[in-house]
Amino acid sequence: MRNATLRQLRVFESAARHLSLTRAAQELHLTPPAVSIQVRQLEGHAKASLFERSGRGLRLTQAGEAVLVHTREVLAQIRGAEEAIADLEALGRGLLDVAVINAGDHFFPWLVAAFRELHPGIRVRITVRNRDDLLGRLAAHEVDLAVMSHPPSEPRFAASAFAPHPHVIVAAPGHPLAARRRVPLASLAREALLTREPGSATRLAMDQAFAEGGVVPGVEMEIASNETLKQAVAAGLGIGFLSAHAVLNEVDRGTLAIVDVKGFPVMRQWYVVRLGARRLPRIAQAFERFLLERGAGLIGAPPTGPRQSKGRN
């Protein structure tokens, strides 16, 4: 691999990320044959096949997966050098590459917008995924910072709390529980519960809350999308456990109601997470400080208890 070029590594990383030579070509403004040539040349340096055909697409071989890990580390170091050079001129340049779990996508763009007012010259890339995926992207140097509500326990990650994160039980406004007060947690075991998928931070918070209360919930559906889960609850398919931040608009519109459950809201924290041993680009360091100093005030406090339903117009 000593003769591999930076161009070959960038082409390979794009093809591995998309698992498509055509999409890599579109991203890099090359032709598919040019991408194919670069990949073959890198395979020649590696003396191993990096991709294999899988139906109409591609998948990485074991050698390809190993090369991808190191390729991303090399590209991250190159980008770090580029950021460091830009830092010599001004903080307000470069790329802010950040990520957030699905439950935070309702407020996170507002935090980024407030930060960008201070640094209008920066470029921003925001990734929205579940918690497990974000930790993988941090480990692979694909993002600089990630915002989530359940910090990782692995020592290679560093996590700092910056804002409260309440979780609530929601139901359709016409659901019987919506009109009750001080509902015992045990009563929810008899309800059809709609939840996020295993591996999401919301699901981790829910499992922990019910376990602490000694209740085994009746999970009716697992839905890998907050928006779909909210629509399913509003449609009367069951009750849901969700971030209070994620249901703010629906509660205001009266399409969802917060159920008054004893011991709720379940309070967690929002964390900004990074790789502990990695030197962050200066713009990422500034954004991390920004979240710690101003994040809580900018997010504000969402509703966590019953409201008078406004209904549909």
C-alpha positions as CSV (number, residue, x, y, z in Angstrom):
1,M,0.0,0.0,0.0
2,R,3.0,2.3,0.2
3,N,2.4,3.5,-3.4
4,A,-1.3,4.2,-3.0
5,T,-2.2,7.8,-3.8
6,L,-4.5,10.2,-1.9
7,R,-6.8,10.3,-5.0
8,Q,-7.2,6.5,-4.9
9,L,-8.0,6.6,-1.2
10,R,-10.6,9.3,-1.6
11,V,-12.2,7.4,-4.5
12,F,-12.2,4.2,-2.6
13,E,-13.8,5.8,0.5
14,S,-16.6,7.3,-1.5
15,A,-17.3,4.0,-3.3
16,A,-17.2,2.2,0.0
17,R,-19.6,4.7,1.6
18,H,-22.1,4.5,-1.2
19,L,-21.4,0.9,-2.2
20,S,-21.7,2.1,-5.7
21,L,-19.1,3.2,-8.3
22,T,-21.7,5.3,-10.1
23,R,-22.7,7.3,-7.0
24,A,-19.0,7.8,-6.1
25,A,-18.4,9.1,-9.6
26,Q,-21.3,11.6,-9.2
27,E,-20.0,12.8,-5.8
28,L,-16.4,13.2,-7.0
29,H,-17.4,14.6,-10.5
30,L,-15.6,11.7,-12.3
31,T,-16.8,9.2,-14.8
32,P,-17.6,5.6,-13.6
33,P,-14.8,4.2,-15.6
34,A,-12.3,6.6,-14.0
35,V,-13.6,5.5,-10.5
36,S,-13.2,1.9,-11.5
37,I,-9.7,2.4,-12.6
38,Q,-8.7,4.1,-9.4
39,V,-10.2,1.3,-7.3
40,R,-8.4,-1.4,-9.4
41,Q,-5.1,0.4,-9.0
42,L,-5.7,0.5,-5.2
43,E,-6.5,-3.2,-5.2
44,G,-3.2,-3.7,-7.1
45,H,-1.4,-1.9,-4.3
46,A,-3.3,-3.9,-1.7
47,K,-2.8,-7.2,-3.6
48,A,-6.4,-8.0,-2.7
49,S,-9.9,-7.5,-3.9
50,L,-11.7,-4.7,-2.0
51,F,-15.2,-5.1,-3.4
52,E,-17.3,-8.0,-4.5
53,R,-20.6,-7.9,-6.4
54,S,-23.8,-8.3,-4.4
55,G,-26.9,-8.3,-6.6
56,R,-26.9,-5.0,-8.5
57,G,-24.6,-3.3,-6.0
58,L,-21.3,-3.8,-4.2
59,R,-20.2,-5.0,-0.8
60,L,-16.8,-4.8,0.9
61,T,-14.6,-7.8,1.2
62,Q,-12.8,-8.4,4.5
63,A,-9.8,-6.8,3.0
64,G,-11.9,-3.9,1.9
65,E,-13.3,-3.4,5.4
66,A,-9.8,-3.3,6.8
67,V,-8.5,-0.9,4.2
68,L,-11.5,1.3,4.7
69,V,-10.8,1.8,8.5
70,H,-7.3,3.0,7.8
71,T,-8.3,5.0,4.7
72,R,-10.7,7.0,6.8
73,E,-8.0,7.6,9.4
74,V,-5.7,8.9,6.8
75,L,-8.3,11.2,5.2
76,A,-9.2,12.5,8.7
77,Q,-5.6,13.3,9.3
78,I,-5.4,15.1,6.0
79,R,-8.6,17.1,6.7
80,G,-7.2,17.9,10.2
81,A,-4.1,19.3,8.5
82,E,-6.2,21.4,6.1
83,E,-8.3,22.7,9.0
84,A,-5.2,23.5,11.0
85,I,-3.8,25.6,8.0
86,A,-7.2,27.3,7.7
87,D,-7.1,28.0,11.4
88,L,-3.9,30.1,10.9
89,E,-6.0,32.5,8.9
90,A,-9.3,32.6,10.8
91,L,-11.6,30.5,12.9
92,G,-14.5,31.2,10.7
93,R,-13.4,28.9,7.9
94,G,-13.6,25.2,7.4
95,L,-16.1,22.4,7.8
96,L,-18.2,21.8,10.9
97,D,-18.9,18.0,10.6
98,V,-21.4,17.1,13.3
99,A,-24.1,14.6,14.0
100,V,-27.2,14.2,16.2
101,I,-29.6,11.3,17.1
102,N,-33.0,11.3,15.5
103,A,-34.7,12.7,18.7
104,G,-32.6,15.9,18.5
105,D,-33.2,16.8,14.8
106,H,-36.0,19.2,15.9
107,F,-33.7,21.6,17.8
108,F,-30.2,20.8,16.6
109,P,-30.4,22.9,13.4
110,W,-31.3,25.9,15.6
111,L,-28.1,25.4,17.6
112,V,-26.1,25.2,14.5
113,A,-27.7,28.3,13.1
114,A,-26.9,30.2,16.3
115,F,-23.3,29.1,16.1
116,R,-23.1,30.0,12.4
117,E,-24.2,33.5,13.2
118,L,-20.9,33.8,15.1
119,H,-18.9,32.2,12.3
120,P,-20.8,32.9,9.0
121,G,-18.0,31.7,6.8
122,I,-18.1,28.1,7.9
123,R,-19.5,25.1,6.0
124,V,-21.7,22.7,7.9
125,R,-22.5,19.0,7.4
126,I,-25.1,17.4,9.7
127,T,-25.7,13.7,10.0
128,V,-28.9,12.3,11.6
129,R,-28.8,8.7,12.7
130,N,-29.5,6.5,15.7
131,R,-27.1,6.2,18.5
132,D,-25.3,3.1,17.5
133,D,-24.7,4.4,14.0
134,L,-23.3,7.7,15.4
135,L,-20.8,6.0,17.7
136,G,-19.6,4.0,14.7
137,R,-19.2,7.1,12.6
138,L,-17.3,8.8,15.5
139,A,-15.0,5.8,15.7
140,A,-14.4,5.8,12.0
141,H,-13.6,9.6,12.0
142,E,-16.6,10.2,9.7
143,V,-17.9,13.0,12.0
144,D,-16.1,15.2,14.6
145,L,-18.9,15.5,17.2
146,A,-22.1,13.8,18.0
147,V,-25.0,14.9,20.1
148,M,-27.0,12.1,21.9
149,S,-28.8,11.4,25.1
150,H,-27.2,8.2,26.3
151,P,-23.4,8.6,26.6
152,P,-21.2,5.7,25.6
153,S,-19.4,3.8,28.3
154,E,-16.3,2.9,26.3
155,P,-13.3,4.8,27.5
156,R,-12.2,5.9,24.0
157,F,-15.1,8.3,23.9
158,A,-15.4,11.6,25.9
159,A,-18.9,12.8,26.7
160,S,-20.0,16.1,28.3
161,A,-23.6,16.9,29.4
162,F,-24.9,20.3,28.2
163,A,-28.7,20.3,28.5
164,P,-31.6,18.5,30.2
165,H,-33.5,16.0,28.1
166,P,-37.0,15.0,29.3
167,H,-38.8,12.0,28.0
168,V,-42.6,11.6,28.1
169,I,-45.5,9.2,27.3
170,V,-47.7,10.5,24.5
171,A,-51.1,9.4,23.2
172,A,-53.7,10.6,20.7
173,P,-55.8,13.3,22.3
174,G,-58.8,11.0,22.3
175,H,-57.1,8.2,24.1
176,P,-58.5,7.4,27.5
177,L,-55.2,7.9,29.2
178,A,-55.0,11.5,27.9
179,A,-57.8,12.6,30.2
180,R,-56.4,10.8,33.3
181,R,-54.1,12.2,35.9
182,R,-51.3,10.6,37.9
183,V,-51.4,7.4,35.8
184,P,-49.4,4.6,37.5
185,L,-46.5,3.3,35.4
186,A,-47.8,-0.3,35.9
187,S,-51.0,0.7,34.1
188,L,-49.0,1.2,30.9
189,A,-48.1,-2.5,30.8
190,R,-51.7,-3.1,29.6
191,E,-51.4,-0.6,26.7
192,A,-50.1,-1.1,23.2
193,L,-46.7,0.6,23.4
194,L,-45.0,1.9,20.2
195,T,-41.2,2.3,20.6
196,R,-38.1,3.2,18.7
197,E,-35.8,0.3,17.6
198,P,-33.1,-1.3,19.8
199,G,-29.9,0.6,19.6
200,S,-31.6,4.0,19.6
201,A,-31.0,6.3,22.6
202,T,-34.8,6.7,23.0
203,R,-35.2,3.0,23.3
204,L,-32.4,2.8,25.9
205,A,-34.0,5.5,28.0
206,M,-37.4,3.7,27.8
207,D,-36.0,0.3,28.7
208,Q,-34.2,1.8,31.7
209,A,-37.3,3.7,32.9
210,F,-39.5,0.7,32.8
211,A,-36.9,-1.6,34.4
212,E,-36.4,0.9,37.2
213,G,-40.2,0.8,37.8
214,G,-40.3,-3.0,37.7
215,V,-42.7,-2.9,34.8
216,V,-42.5,-5.0,31.6
217,P,-44.2,-3.0,28.8
218,G,-46.3,-4.6,26.1
219,V,-44.3,-3.5,23.0
220,E,-46.7,-3.5,20.1
221,M,-44.5,-2.0,17.4
222,E,-40.8,-1.0,16.9
223,I,-40.5,1.9,14.5
224,A,-37.1,3.2,13.4
225,S,-38.3,6.8,12.9
226,N,-39.6,9.4,15.3
227,E,-41.9,11.0,12.6
228,T,-43.5,7.6,11.8
229,L,-43.8,6.7,15.5
230,K,-45.6,10.1,16.2
231,Q,-48.0,9.6,13.3
232,A,-48.7,6.0,14.5
233,V,-49.6,7.3,18.0
234,A,-51.7,10.1,16.6
235,A,-53.5,7.5,14.5
236,G,-54.5,5.7,17.6
237,L,-52.3,2.6,17.2
238,G,-51.0,2.9,20.8
239,I,-49.1,5.1,23.2
240,G,-45.5,6.2,22.7
241,F,-42.3,6.9,24.7
242,L,-40.6,9.8,23.1
243,S,-38.3,12.8,23.8
244,A,-40.3,15.8,24.9
245,H,-38.2,17.9,22.4
246,A,-39.4,15.6,19.6
247,V,-43.1,16.1,20.3
248,L,-43.1,19.9,20.9
249,N,-44.8,20.8,17.7
250,E,-47.4,18.1,17.8
251,V,-48.4,18.9,21.4
252,D,-48.7,22.6,20.5
253,R,-50.9,21.7,17.5
254,G,-53.0,19.3,19.6
255,T,-52.3,16.2,17.5
256,L,-50.6,14.5,20.4
257,A,-51.2,14.7,24.2
258,I,-48.7,14.1,27.0
259,V,-49.9,11.5,29.4
260,D,-49.6,12.4,33.1
261,V,-47.7,9.4,34.3
262,K,-46.4,9.1,37.9
263,G,-42.6,9.6,38.0
264,F,-42.5,11.3,34.6
265,P,-41.0,13.0,32.8
266,V,-38.0,10.7,32.7
267,M,-35.1,13.1,32.9
268,R,-31.9,12.4,31.0
269,Q,-29.2,14.8,29.6
270,W,-28.1,15.8,26.2
271,Y,-24.4,15.0,25.6
272,V,-21.9,16.1,23.1
273,V,-19.6,13.2,22.4
274,R,-16.2,12.9,20.6
275,L,-13.2,10.5,20.4
276,G,-11.2,11.3,23.5
277,A,-7.7,10.8,21.9
278,R,-8.5,12.7,18.7
279,R,-7.4,16.3,18.2
280,L,-10.5,18.1,16.9
281,P,-10.4,20.8,14.2
282,R,-10.6,24.2,15.8
283,I,-14.1,24.9,14.5
284,A,-15.3,21.6,16.2
285,Q,-13.6,22.6,19.4
286,A,-15.4,26.0,19.3
287,F,-18.8,24.3,18.6
288,E,-18.3,22.0,21.6
289,R,-17.6,25.0,23.8
290,F,-20.6,26.7,22.4
291,L,-22.9,23.8,23.3
292,L,-21.5,23.6,26.8
293,E,-21.9,27.3,27.4
294,R,-25.1,28.2,25.6
295,G,-26.8,24.9,24.5
296,A,-29.2,24.6,27.5
297,G,-30.5,28.1,27.1
298,L,-31.0,27.9,23.4
299,I,-32.8,24.5,23.5
300,G,-35.2,25.8,26.2
301,A,-37.7,23.6,28.2
302,P,-40.3,21.7,26.2
303,P,-43.7,20.8,27.7
304,T,-43.5,17.7,30.0
305,G,-47.1,17.6,31.3
306,P,-50.7,17.6,30.1
307,R,-52.0,20.5,28.1
308,Q,-55.4,21.6,27.0
309,S,-55.8,20.0,23.6
310,K,-56.3,22.5,20.7
311,G,-57.6,19.8,18.4
312,R,-57.6,20.0,14.6
313,N,-59.1,23.0,12.8
